[in-house]
Amino acid sequence: MVTPEENELLTRIGPGTRMGALMRRYWQPVGTTGEMHGKPAKRVRLLGENLVLCRNEDGAFALLEESVPRGCTRAVYPVAELGGLLWGYLGPLPAPLVPQLDGLVAEGTIRILGSAVIPCNWLQIMENSLDAVHTEWLHGHFFEFIKESEGLKISLRKKHVKIGFDEFEYGIIKRRVLEGHTEDDDDWKIGHPVVFPTTLAIGNASPEWHEYRFQIRVPVDDTHTKHYWFGAFVLPEGATAPPHLLDRVHEYETPIFAPNGDFMLDSIHGQDIMAWVTQGAIADRSRESLGSTDRGITLYRRMLLRELKRMEDGHDPKNVIRDPACNGVIVLPLEGRKAQRSDGFEALFRRHQVRYSPIAEEILAVLRSGRAPALAG
C-alpha cells in the first residue's frame, strides 16, 4: 500500500516537484514532424508547463516558454528529431543524447504513429504495462465476454503459469509462461521490455513477421498523458512496398472514445484505456491491495524512487545516455514467436489501434506478400 504522501511524490510532475525533476532529465516527445509541416509554431503542454514549439529561419526547432513576466528572460529548450517525433528536453544542460532505440532508427520500414491525449495520470498507464497478468483477464476473459455478447464464440484466454521481471540496462524485461508452454518459449526466454522511464516496447522479431512497436507515455500534466503508438514494420523476404509507404512516418489520431462517449472495448488498446481512465484522474493507491502478481509494479515504483535519489545525489539517473559510443543503435530484447498470439497475425493486427491508421490495409497487403501468407494463422 502507498500512503497519500507517497502517491503525491510518485504522480506529481509539475514544476518544482521531485518526480517532475526526474522526468525532466529525459527527452520527451512534444510533437511530430508531420504536424509541423508548413506550420511555424504550435502550443505544447508538457510536464505541467505551457510551451511553444517553433521553427526558426534555418528550419531548426526550439521549445520556448509560452509566457514570461515582463523583464524576464524567456527559457529556450532544445529539440531533436527522431522517428518522426520531435523531442524536447526541459532538464539541466548539457542535455544528454536522445536514445537511438532500434525501431525508431530502423531503415526501410513502413512507419506509423498514432496519438491521443488520455485523461489520467501517467503513472497508472505505466503500471498497467508492469501488470503482466492483466492480459489474461482484460484482453482474454473480458474480450471473450464482449464477443460472446455479440454472438461470436472465440477462445483467447491463456492462464499465466509463471511471470518474471528482470531489471536490465535500459529498464525492466517482462517474462511469462502461459499454460501449455514452457520456459523455452520466447515469452520467457527473451521477453520484452519497459524502457525506463515511460516507454513500453512490444512487437515481434521473426523473419515472417518483424515489427517494432513502442508505446510512449508523455506526462502532459498531473491528470493528462499524451500517448504515442509508434510502429515500424520490416518488409518480409520477397515483399515489396510502394514508395509512398516508405518515404515518411504516417501519422494519425487514435480515437479513445466511441461517438456516444463509451469506451471502445473491441480493441486491445481501447480495453487498456478503459482500465487506465476508470482509476480516476490520479489513482488512489492508498486503497490498493497488491499481491504476488503485482511485483512488476512494485519493482517499477522502487526504480522510480531509487533513480530519484540517485539524481538528487548528483548523478545521472538510469537510461540517461551521454557517451555516443553507447548510443549507436540500442537493440532491445523482443520475442520472435509470441506464444500467446495463437489466433493469427491479422486477427491481432485488427484488435490493435493500428487498425485506425489510414494505411492499415496497405500494410497488411505488403505483409501478406512474399513469405507473409503464413501470418494469417
C-alpha positions as CSV (number, residue, x, y, z in Angstrom):
1,M,0.0,0.0,0.0
2,V,1.2,3.5,-0.8
3,T,0.5,6.4,1.6
4,P,-1.2,9.6,0.3
5,E,2.1,11.4,0.7
6,E,4.0,8.7,-1.3
7,N,1.3,8.8,-4.0
8,E,1.8,12.6,-4.3
9,L,5.5,12.1,-4.7
10,L,5.1,9.4,-7.4
11,T,2.5,11.0,-9.5
12,R,3.1,14.8,-9.5
13,I,5.3,16.0,-12.3
14,G,4.8,19.8,-12.5
15,P,7.5,22.5,-12.0
16,G,9.1,22.2,-8.6
17,T,8.1,18.6,-7.9
18,R,10.7,15.9,-7.2
19,M,9.3,13.4,-9.7
20,G,8.9,16.3,-12.2
21,A,12.6,17.0,-11.8
22,L,13.4,13.3,-12.6
23,M,11.2,13.3,-15.7
24,R,12.9,16.5,-16.9
25,R,16.2,14.5,-17.2
26,Y,14.7,12.7,-20.2
27,W,13.8,13.7,-23.7
28,Q,10.1,13.8,-24.1
29,P,8.1,13.9,-27.4
30,V,6.5,17.3,-27.9
31,G,5.1,16.9,-31.4
32,T,5.7,15.3,-34.8
33,T,7.5,16.5,-37.9
34,G,4.3,15.9,-39.9
35,E,2.1,18.2,-37.9
36,M,4.7,21.0,-38.1
37,H,4.8,20.8,-41.9
38,G,4.1,24.3,-43.1
39,K,3.4,25.5,-39.6
40,P,5.7,27.9,-37.9
41,A,4.6,27.2,-34.3
42,K,2.2,25.3,-32.1
43,R,1.3,25.3,-28.4
44,V,2.6,22.4,-26.3
45,R,1.8,21.4,-22.7
46,L,4.5,19.3,-21.1
47,L,5.2,18.3,-17.5
48,G,2.7,20.9,-16.3
49,E,4.3,23.8,-18.4
50,N,2.8,25.8,-21.2
51,L,5.3,26.0,-24.1
52,V,5.5,26.8,-27.7
53,L,7.2,24.6,-30.3
54,C,8.5,26.7,-33.1
55,R,10.7,26.6,-36.2
56,N,13.4,29.3,-36.8
57,E,14.5,30.7,-40.2
58,D,17.1,27.9,-40.6
59,G,14.3,25.3,-40.2
60,A,15.6,24.1,-36.8
61,F,13.1,23.6,-34.0
62,A,13.1,25.0,-30.5
63,L,10.8,24.9,-27.5
64,L,10.0,28.2,-25.6
65,E,8.1,29.2,-22.6
66,E,4.7,30.4,-23.7
67,S,4.7,33.5,-21.4
68,V,7.2,35.1,-19.0
69,P,6.9,38.1,-16.7
70,R,7.9,41.5,-18.1
71,G,11.6,42.0,-18.0
72,C,12.4,38.3,-17.5
73,T,14.3,36.1,-20.0
74,R,12.3,33.5,-21.9
75,A,13.6,30.0,-21.4
76,V,14.6,28.1,-24.6
77,Y,14.7,24.4,-24.6
78,P,16.5,22.1,-27.1
79,V,14.5,20.0,-29.6
80,A,15.7,16.9,-31.5
81,E,14.1,14.9,-34.3
82,L,14.0,11.1,-34.3
83,G,11.5,8.6,-35.7
84,G,9.1,11.2,-37.0
85,L,8.8,12.7,-33.5
86,L,10.1,16.0,-32.1
87,W,11.7,15.5,-28.7
88,G,12.1,18.3,-26.1
89,Y,14.4,18.4,-23.2
90,L,13.5,20.5,-20.1
91,G,16.3,19.5,-17.8
92,P,19.6,21.0,-16.8
93,L,22.2,21.4,-19.5
94,P,24.2,19.9,-21.1
95,A,21.4,17.8,-22.5
96,P,22.0,14.0,-22.8
97,L,21.7,12.2,-26.1
98,V,18.4,11.1,-27.5
99,P,18.3,7.2,-27.1
100,Q,18.5,5.6,-30.6
101,L,16.0,2.8,-29.9
102,D,16.2,0.2,-32.7
103,G,12.6,0.6,-34.0
104,L,13.0,4.4,-34.2
105,V,16.0,4.2,-36.5
106,A,15.3,1.0,-38.5
107,E,15.7,1.7,-42.2
108,G,13.4,0.5,-45.0
109,T,10.4,0.0,-42.7
110,I,6.7,1.1,-43.0
111,R,6.3,3.5,-40.1
112,I,3.1,4.6,-38.4
113,L,2.5,6.9,-35.5
114,G,-0.9,7.3,-33.7
115,S,-1.5,9.6,-30.8
116,A,-4.2,10.6,-28.3
117,V,-4.4,12.5,-25.0
118,I,-5.5,10.2,-22.2
119,P,-7.4,11.9,-19.4
120,C,-5.5,10.4,-16.5
121,N,-2.1,10.5,-14.7
122,W,0.9,9.0,-16.5
123,L,1.8,6.5,-13.7
124,Q,-1.3,4.4,-13.9
125,I,-0.7,3.9,-17.6
126,M,2.9,2.8,-16.9
127,E,1.9,0.5,-14.0
128,N,-0.6,-1.3,-16.3
129,S,2.4,-2.2,-18.5
130,L,4.0,-3.9,-15.5
131,D,0.9,-5.9,-14.7
132,A,1.6,-8.9,-16.8
133,V,-1.5,-10.9,-15.8
134,H,-3.9,-8.2,-16.8
135,T,-3.6,-9.6,-20.4
136,E,-5.2,-12.9,-19.3
137,W,-8.2,-11.1,-17.9
138,L,-8.7,-7.8,-19.7
139,H,-7.7,-9.0,-23.2
140,G,-8.7,-12.7,-22.7
141,H,-11.7,-13.3,-20.5
142,F,-13.2,-9.8,-20.9
143,F,-12.7,-9.8,-24.7
144,E,-14.3,-13.2,-25.0
145,F,-17.2,-11.9,-23.0
146,I,-17.6,-8.9,-25.3
147,K,-17.5,-11.1,-28.4
148,E,-19.9,-13.7,-27.0
149,S,-22.4,-10.9,-26.2
150,E,-22.2,-10.2,-30.0
151,G,-23.0,-13.8,-30.8
152,L,-19.3,-14.8,-31.6
153,K,-17.6,-17.6,-29.8
154,I,-13.8,-17.2,-29.5
155,S,-11.1,-18.6,-27.2
156,L,-8.2,-16.3,-26.4
157,R,-7.6,-16.8,-22.7
158,K,-4.4,-18.5,-21.6
159,K,-3.6,-18.9,-17.9
160,H,-0.3,-17.5,-16.7
161,V,1.7,-20.3,-15.1
162,K,4.7,-18.1,-14.3
163,I,5.7,-14.4,-14.6
164,G,9.1,-12.8,-14.1
165,F,10.6,-9.3,-14.1
166,D,14.3,-8.6,-14.5
167,E,16.0,-5.2,-14.4
168,F,18.4,-4.6,-17.3
169,E,20.5,-1.7,-18.6
170,Y,17.5,0.2,-20.1
171,G,14.7,-0.8,-17.8
172,I,12.7,-3.9,-17.0
173,I,12.2,-7.1,-19.0
174,K,8.8,-8.8,-18.6
175,R,8.6,-12.6,-18.9
176,R,5.7,-15.0,-18.8
177,V,5.0,-18.7,-19.3
178,L,1.4,-19.4,-20.5
179,E,-0.5,-22.6,-20.0
180,G,0.7,-25.2,-22.5
181,H,4.1,-23.5,-23.0
182,T,7.5,-23.7,-21.3
183,E,10.5,-21.6,-20.4
184,D,11.9,-22.5,-23.8
185,D,9.4,-20.2,-25.4
186,D,10.3,-16.7,-26.3
187,D,7.8,-15.2,-23.9
188,W,10.0,-16.4,-21.1
189,K,13.4,-16.9,-22.7
190,I,13.5,-13.4,-24.3
191,G,10.6,-11.4,-23.0
192,H,10.0,-7.7,-23.9
193,P,11.0,-4.5,-22.1
194,V,9.6,-1.5,-20.4
195,V,12.2,1.2,-21.3
196,F,12.7,3.4,-18.3
197,P,11.0,5.7,-17.5
198,T,8.0,5.8,-19.8
199,T,8.1,3.5,-22.9
200,L,6.7,0.0,-23.5
201,A,8.4,-1.9,-26.3
202,I,6.4,-4.7,-27.9
203,G,6.2,-6.3,-31.3
204,N,7.7,-9.4,-32.9
205,A,11.1,-10.3,-34.4
206,S,10.7,-13.4,-36.6
207,P,11.6,-13.4,-40.3
208,E,8.0,-13.8,-41.3
209,W,6.8,-11.0,-39.1
210,H,9.2,-8.4,-37.8
211,E,7.6,-5.4,-36.2
212,Y,8.9,-2.8,-33.8
213,R,6.2,-1.2,-31.7
214,F,6.6,1.4,-29.0
215,Q,4.0,2.9,-26.6
216,I,5.5,6.2,-25.4
217,R,3.7,7.9,-22.5
218,V,4.3,11.6,-22.1
219,P,3.2,13.4,-18.9
220,V,1.3,16.4,-20.1
221,D,0.3,17.4,-16.6
222,D,-0.8,15.6,-13.4
223,T,-4.1,14.5,-15.0
224,H,-3.4,14.1,-18.7
225,T,-1.0,11.9,-20.7
226,K,-0.1,12.2,-24.4
227,H,0.1,8.7,-25.7
228,Y,2.1,7.8,-28.8
229,W,1.7,4.5,-30.6
230,F,4.8,4.0,-32.9
231,G,5.1,1.1,-35.2
232,A,7.8,0.1,-37.8
233,F,7.1,-2.9,-40.0
234,V,10.0,-4.6,-41.6
235,L,9.3,-6.0,-45.1
236,P,9.3,-9.8,-45.2
237,E,11.6,-11.5,-47.6
238,G,10.2,-11.3,-51.1
239,A,7.8,-8.5,-50.2
240,T,7.9,-5.0,-51.8
241,A,6.2,-1.8,-50.8
242,P,5.2,1.2,-52.9
243,P,7.5,4.3,-52.3
244,H,4.7,6.3,-50.6
245,L,4.6,3.8,-47.7
246,L,8.3,4.2,-47.1
247,D,9.0,7.9,-47.6
248,R,7.7,9.2,-44.3
249,V,6.1,8.4,-40.9
250,H,2.4,8.1,-41.4
251,E,0.6,9.9,-38.6
252,Y,-3.0,9.6,-37.5
253,E,-5.1,10.4,-34.5
254,T,-6.3,7.4,-32.4
255,P,-9.9,7.6,-31.1
256,I,-10.2,6.7,-27.4
257,F,-14.0,7.0,-27.0
258,A,-16.9,5.9,-29.3
259,P,-19.1,8.7,-30.7
260,N,-21.6,8.1,-27.9
261,G,-18.9,8.6,-25.3
262,D,-18.4,4.9,-24.4
263,F,-15.1,3.2,-24.2
264,M,-14.1,1.3,-27.3
265,L,-13.9,-2.2,-25.8
266,D,-13.5,-4.2,-29.1
267,S,-9.7,-3.3,-29.3
268,I,-6.8,-4.1,-27.0
269,H,-5.8,-0.5,-26.6
270,G,-9.4,0.5,-26.0
271,Q,-9.6,-2.0,-23.2
272,D,-6.4,-0.7,-21.7
273,I,-7.6,2.9,-21.9
274,M,-10.8,1.9,-20.0
275,A,-8.6,0.3,-17.3
276,W,-6.4,3.5,-17.1
277,V,-9.1,6.1,-17.1
278,T,-11.6,4.4,-14.7
279,Q,-9.0,4.5,-11.9
280,G,-9.7,8.3,-11.8
281,A,-7.6,11.3,-12.9
282,I,-5.0,10.2,-10.3
283,A,-5.4,6.7,-8.9
284,D,-5.7,6.5,-5.1
285,R,-3.0,3.9,-4.3
286,S,-3.7,4.2,-0.5
287,R,-6.6,1.9,-1.0
288,E,-4.9,-0.8,-3.1
289,S,-4.0,-4.3,-2.1
290,L,-1.1,-5.7,-4.1
291,G,-0.4,-9.4,-4.5
292,S,2.3,-11.6,-5.8
293,T,1.3,-11.0,-9.5
294,D,1.9,-7.2,-8.9
295,R,5.6,-7.5,-8.3
296,G,6.4,-5.8,-11.6
297,I,4.5,-2.7,-10.4
298,T,6.4,-2.7,-7.1
299,L,9.7,-3.1,-8.9
300,Y,8.9,-0.2,-11.1
301,R,8.0,2.0,-8.2
302,R,11.2,1.1,-6.4
303,M,13.2,2.0,-9.5
304,L,11.5,5.4,-9.7
305,L,12.3,6.2,-6.1
306,R,15.9,4.8,-6.4
307,E,16.6,6.8,-9.6
308,L,15.1,9.9,-8.0
309,K,17.5,9.6,-5.1
310,R,20.4,9.0,-7.5
311,M,19.6,12.2,-9.3
312,E,19.3,14.2,-6.1
313,D,22.7,12.8,-5.1
314,G,24.1,14.4,-8.2
315,H,24.3,11.5,-10.6
316,D,22.6,10.8,-13.9
317,P,19.6,8.5,-13.4
318,K,19.1,5.3,-15.3
319,N,19.0,5.4,-19.1
320,V,20.4,8.9,-19.4
321,I,23.0,8.5,-22.1
322,R,25.9,10.9,-22.7
323,D,28.5,8.7,-24.4
324,P,28.0,8.5,-28.2
325,A,29.7,5.1,-28.2
326,C,26.8,3.8,-26.1
327,N,24.2,5.2,-28.4
328,G,24.7,3.7,-31.8
329,V,21.6,1.5,-32.2
330,I,20.0,0.3,-28.9
331,V,18.9,-3.2,-29.7
332,L,16.1,-4.2,-27.3
333,P,15.1,-7.8,-26.4
334,L,12.0,-8.8,-28.4
335,E,10.3,-12.1,-28.8
336,G,10.5,-13.8,-32.2
337,R,7.4,-16.1,-31.8
338,K,4.8,-14.8,-29.4
339,A,3.2,-17.8,-27.8
340,Q,0.0,-16.0,-26.9
341,R,-0.7,-14.8,-30.4
342,S,-2.4,-18.1,-31.3
343,D,-5.3,-16.7,-33.3
344,G,-3.0,-15.3,-36.1
345,F,-1.3,-12.1,-37.0
346,E,-4.1,-10.5,-38.9
347,A,-6.7,-11.0,-36.1
348,L,-4.3,-9.5,-33.6
349,F,-3.4,-6.6,-36.0
350,R,-7.1,-5.7,-36.2
351,R,-7.5,-5.7,-32.5
352,H,-4.8,-3.1,-32.0
353,Q,-5.2,0.7,-32.6
354,V,-3.1,0.3,-35.7
355,R,-6.4,-0.5,-37.5
356,Y,-7.2,3.2,-37.3
357,S,-4.2,4.1,-39.5
358,P,-5.3,5.2,-43.0
359,I,-2.7,2.8,-44.4
360,A,-3.7,-0.2,-42.3
361,E,-4.9,-2.3,-45.2
362,E,-1.9,-1.4,-47.3
363,I,0.3,-2.6,-44.5
364,L,-1.5,-5.9,-44.4
365,A,-1.3,-6.3,-48.2
366,V,2.5,-5.9,-48.0
367,L,2.9,-8.3,-45.1
368,R,0.8,-10.9,-46.9
369,S,3.2,-10.9,-49.9
370,G,6.4,-12.8,-50.2
371,R,6.7,-15.2,-47.2
372,A,4.0,-13.4,-45.3
373,P,0.9,-15.6,-46.1
374,A,1.9,-17.8,-43.2
375,L,1.0,-14.9,-40.9
376,A,-2.7,-15.4,-41.4
377,G,-2.6,-18.2,-38.8
